[in-house]
Amino acid sequence: MRYTVKEISALSKVTIKALHHYHKIGLLVPIEVSEAGYRLYGQAEIERLQEILFYKELEFPLEEIKRLLDGAPYRLHILEAQRELIRARQRHMERLSVTLETSIVSEREGAALPAAELFSGFGTAEEWEAALAEQSRHLKEAYDFELPGADAIDPVKLNRQASEAAQFMESMARALRGGRAHDDEEVRSRIERHLAVRAEEGQPASPDDFAGQSRFFLGDAFHRGMLESMQTGLSYYICLAAESYAQAARHAP
């Protein structure tokens, strides 16, 4: 049986324009072109179109789809590989759905979600790279500094660090809301605990390192906005607390 472009478009919901483009780039070539110039497709071609659409649903670019399909001659192998990709995507979306639903419930109830749970849906290097994309673009454009790509990201380590940072920022926001002075002993104890964890993670953890980072966050609109979205005045409060802590450390016996 032969199918025309119009029939294939009606079956697959792929536009005629897209099918013409697939032909042009060699992704989906008709089995023949009639004397009248009509593109005709057979069973193998409509099966390949199905495979193309599975990969498109997984957000693969057309060039990569062509490479994958041309390199795997057996349809069963292609479908099995796509099945695993889709199952992995389903598992990931299920994790994100649980995290999102928990966050919604927590927000409705007015209770802060434990920091460790905020990031439970972000499990892979690629997911972290996507989550950091906006910050990465800002750092590149403003300072010509590049964050590590997915191949250099350790998601387990980043999850720990993000959880600790979220807990610390929330504790500082609570201190600010509670009216604690930036040089209050409890505030200094929170900073000390935070820097101890940073040291264990191999991050810059000296009082001067922390003060320098806090000054940077205060002076940079992107990072200041992130802190201010948690609590108005938080960027200034943390900077003052960090400077006070560093000064006290310099004069400690």
C-alpha positions in Angstrom: 0.0 0.0 0.0 1.2 3.5 -0.8 0.4 6.7 1.1 0.6 10.2 -0.2 2.0 13.1 1.8 -1.5 14.3 2.5 -2.6 10.9 3.9 0.6 10.6 6.0 0.0 14.1 7.4 -3.6 13.2 8.3 -2.5 9.9 10.0 0.4 11.3 12.0 -0.7 14.9 12.5 2.7 16.0 11.1 2.3 18.9 8.7 2.9 18.5 5.0 5.6 21.2 5.3 7.4 19.2 7.9 7.2 16.0 5.9 8.7 17.9 2.9 11.5 19.1 5.2 12.2 15.6 6.4 12.5 14.5 2.8 14.9 17.4 2.0 17.3 16.5 4.8 17.1 12.8 4.2 15.4 12.0 7.5 12.2 10.5 5.9 12.6 9.7 2.2 9.5 8.5 0.2 9.7 5.1 -1.3 9.0 6.7 -4.7 8.0 9.9 -6.4 5.2 9.5 -9.0 5.4 10.9 -12.5 3.0 13.6 -11.4 5.5 14.5 -8.6 3.6 13.0 -5.7 5.7 11.6 -2.8 4.6 8.1 -1.9 5.3 6.3 1.3 5.1 2.6 2.2 4.9 0.7 5.5 8.6 1.0 6.3 8.4 4.8 5.9 5.4 5.3 8.1 7.1 3.1 10.7 10.2 5.2 10.5 8.0 8.3 10.9 6.7 6.8 14.1 10.3 6.3 15.3 11.0 9.9 14.4 8.1 11.2 16.4 9.1 9.2 19.5 12.5 10.8 19.4 10.9 14.2 18.9 8.8 13.7 21.9 12.0 13.1 23.8 13.3 16.5 22.4 16.0 15.0 20.2 17.2 17.4 17.4 16.5 16.2 13.9 20.2 15.7 13.1 20.6 13.4 16.1 17.4 11.5 15.2 18.7 10.8 11.7 22.0 9.6 13.0 20.4 7.3 15.5 17.9 5.8 13.0 20.5 5.4 10.3 22.8 3.7 12.7 20.3 1.2 14.0 18.9 -0.9 11.1 16.6 -3.1 13.2 13.3 -1.5 14.1 13.0 -3.6 17.3 16.3 -2.3 18.6 15.2 1.3 17.9 11.8 0.8 19.7 13.4 -1.0 22.7 15.9 1.9 23.0 13.1 4.4 22.8 11.1 2.5 25.4 14.0 2.8 27.9 14.3 6.5 27.2 10.6 7.1 27.7 10.5 5.0 30.9 13.5 7.0 32.3 11.7 10.2 31.4 8.5 8.9 33.1 10.5 8.1 36.3 12.0 11.5 36.2 8.7 13.2 35.7 7.1 11.2 38.5 9.9 12.3 40.9 9.4 15.9 39.8 5.6 15.6 40.1 6.0 14.4 43.7 8.4 17.2 44.6 6.1 19.8 42.9 2.9 18.5 44.7 4.7 18.4 48.0 5.9 22.0 47.4 2.3 23.1 46.5 0.9 21.5 49.7 3.6 23.1 51.8 3.0 26.5 50.3 -0.8 26.3 50.8 -0.3 25.3 54.4 2.2 28.1 55.0 4.9 25.7 56.2 8.4 25.8 54.7 9.4 22.6 53.0 12.5 21.0 54.5 15.4 22.1 52.3 16.5 18.5 51.4 13.1 17.9 49.9 13.2 21.0 47.6 15.7 19.2 45.3 14.6 15.6 45.5 13.3 15.8 41.9 16.6 16.9 40.4 18.7 13.8 40.1 21.0 14.0 37.1 23.8 16.1 35.8 21.7 17.2 32.8 18.8 18.2 35.1 21.2 20.3 37.2 22.7 21.9 34.1 19.2 22.9 33.0 18.4 24.2 36.5 21.5 26.3 36.5 21.2 27.5 32.9 19.9 31.0 33.7 22.6 31.6 36.3 25.2 30.2 33.9 24.1 32.6 31.2 24.3 35.6 33.6 27.8 34.7 34.8 29.0 34.2 31.2 27.5 37.5 30.0 28.4 39.6 33.0 31.8 38.1 34.0 32.9 35.8 31.2 32.8 33.0 33.8 31.4 29.5 32.9 29.9 27.0 35.3 30.8 23.4 34.7 28.8 21.5 32.0 26.9 18.3 32.6 30.0 16.2 32.0 31.7 17.8 35.0 28.6 18.0 37.4 28.4 15.6 40.3 24.6 15.6 41.0 24.8 13.8 44.4 27.3 16.4 45.6 25.3 19.3 44.2 22.2 18.0 45.9 24.0 18.0 49.3 25.4 21.5 48.7 22.1 22.9 47.5 20.3 21.4 50.5 22.8 22.9 52.9 22.7 26.3 51.2 18.9 26.3 51.3 18.8 25.4 55.0 21.4 28.2 55.8 19.6 30.8 53.8 16.2 29.9 55.3 17.8 30.1 58.8 19.2 33.5 58.1 15.8 34.7 56.7 14.2 33.5 59.9 16.8 35.4 62.0 16.1 38.5 60.0 12.3 38.2 60.3 12.8 37.5 64.0 14.7 40.8 64.5 18.0 39.3 65.4 21.0 41.6 65.0 23.4 40.6 62.3 26.2 40.2 64.9 24.0 38.2 67.2 25.7 35.1 68.7 23.1 32.8 67.3 23.6 34.2 63.8 27.4 33.7 64.2 26.8 30.1 65.3 24.7 29.5 62.1 27.5 30.9 59.9 30.1 28.8 61.7 28.1 25.6 61.1 27.5 26.6 57.5 31.2 27.1 56.9 32.1 23.8 58.6 29.8 22.0 56.1 31.3 23.9 53.2 34.8 22.9 54.3 33.7 19.2 54.4 32.4 19.6 50.9 35.7 21.1 49.7 34.2 24.5 49.1 35.8 27.9 50.0 35.0 28.1 53.7 37.2 30.7 55.4 35.4 33.7 57.0 37.0 36.0 54.4 35.9 33.7 51.6 32.3 33.9 52.9 32.4 37.6 53.3 33.7 38.0 49.8 31.0 35.8 48.4 28.4 37.8 50.4 29.7 41.1 49.0 29.5 39.7 45.5 25.9 38.5 46.0 25.0 42.0 47.3 26.6 43.8 44.4 25.3 41.5 41.7 21.7 42.1 40.6 21.0 38.5 39.6 22.2 37.0 42.9 20.8 39.8 45.0 17.4 39.2 43.4 17.6 35.5 44.3 18.1 36.3 48.0 15.6 39.2 48.1 13.0 36.9 46.7 13.3 34.8 49.8 13.2 37.7 52.2 13.4 41.4 51.7 16.7 42.7 53.0 18.3 39.2 53.2 21.2 40.0 50.9 22.2 43.0 53.0 21.6 41.1 56.2 23.9 38.2 55.2 26.5 40.6 53.9 26.6 42.5 57.2 26.6 39.2 59.2 29.4 37.8 57.1 31.6 41.0 57.5 31.0 40.9 61.2 31.9 37.3 61.4 35.1 37.7 59.4 36.1 40.7 61.4 35.6 38.8 64.7 37.6 35.9 63.3 40.5 38.2 62.4 40.7 39.5 65.9 40.2 36.1 67.6 43.1 35.0 69.8 
